[in-house]
Amino acid sequence: MAKIIPVPLFDCVVFGATGDLTLRKLLPALYYRFRDGQMPSGARIIGAARTALSSEDYRVRAGQALEEHVAPGDLDPDVVSRFVATVHYAAIDAAHPGADWAALAALLDPARVRVFYLATSPSLYGSICRALAAAGLVTAQSRVVLEKPIGKDLASAREINDRVGDVFTEAQTFRIDHYLGKETVQNLLALRFANTIFERIWSSDVIDHVQITVAETVGVEGRGGYYDTSGALRDMVQNHLVQLLCLIAMEPPVSLHPDRVRDEKLKVLRALKPIQPHEVGTVTVRGQYGAGAVNGHPVGSYQADLGTGESSSTETFVALKVEVRGWRWAKVPFYLRTGKRLPRKVSEIVVQFRDQPFSLFPPEAGEKRPNRLVIRLQPEEGIRLEVMTKDPGPGGLRLSPTGLDIRFDTAFGMRFPDAYERLLMDTVRGDATLFMRRDEVEAAWTWVTPILEAWGNTVEVPRPYAAGSWGPTAAIALIERDGRTWNEDVG
Ligand code: BG6
């Protein structure tokens, strides 16, 4: 087995320590790294938030968060108590410099790597960074981690990046897109660049089109305040789906140096064909869920979930047809779709190869499907190459599609680490390969912002779809118009 790269001694200060992200994702991720012996002895986690709590109170909360969000079989009481002993708390008003910042300064060890994780509203990023600088907390060994959304359009993203950039260098800035930390997403790099067979067929010569689906069964789950100002395009497409597209479409980087990998992703972002206002009605579909049933349970509409009593025109579903300009991908559309309250939670990429130029087999031989490579990000992570094979047995030559399958759980027989586990440790190590560089974020907004503007300039509102369906019928028409269909094995 390859050796795990060691992690230096660190202090990790998490702003937004009492928030959902910290309790649901960050503390459990750090617990797993601690349990597996990856957190160096003496490393500390310092929760920072406005609520007046003692470190002892916060440790109790951290313990509760682990009970709720770590699989029961993975909770070892002895490990839990040693882990919570690494947790401290600083009550801080993130929006204003003051004496509480000096107290935080007194807690930190200048010789260690310092991670400042901003799990707060992005509106606080600028003021937190300023206060960190004013309190003299930013050492050469410091890094800042920014959660998405970084802005709500190009101008606001630039503003946030400028304010953070006043204090931290780009090399110290780690913009998280947790999709990049998912095991199968990292596997895309291995699949494409550690094998000879795929790269040779990775172009419009052999590939017909690509589909990227990120479907969720959940609704807005109490996040309506944020979500209603965001919508699916900003919340999912601008970052997660576009990053997946980049990993599929990018040229091979010359090395695994973080900037060489990100340079290639940036080129893809810049090659995305801008969607013109007059095309928005044909190559984009917006939807909003109404009442329906998911997994057999009745669920309410988006408007009911918001509970404000006001009508909203925020989209909870988006489908897009995207073009990547350049020789490799000319005439190879990328179809993207994502939505809430769809029938299944599934994220996958389908690379569909071109049909055979000539078929040797008569129609009686059965259905002939073009080959497909299906990369399943979640659940049941794996890669499946669909090929045509002969049905076994005598009585003629009949064909059926069959899969050459790698299911990662059975192939490796181990727990898959959560994306945040990998990304947190990479931050401490200072490895930015799986993080978004400023120019990438801004290039993604450059492409997305005109779509938002065009939507804002029409009187049309998102099309309704019943919760538990695969989105508005217009999303099916979007791909079928081109003589193609969404992967039916998913929906
Ligand atoms: C987040 C979005 O970035 O990703 C959420 O803000 C979404 O709205 C989530 O639910 C999906 O992540 P995952 O890892 O569950 O697919």
Residues whose N, C-alpha, C, O or C-beta is under 5 A from the ligand:
A	BS01	BG6	D235
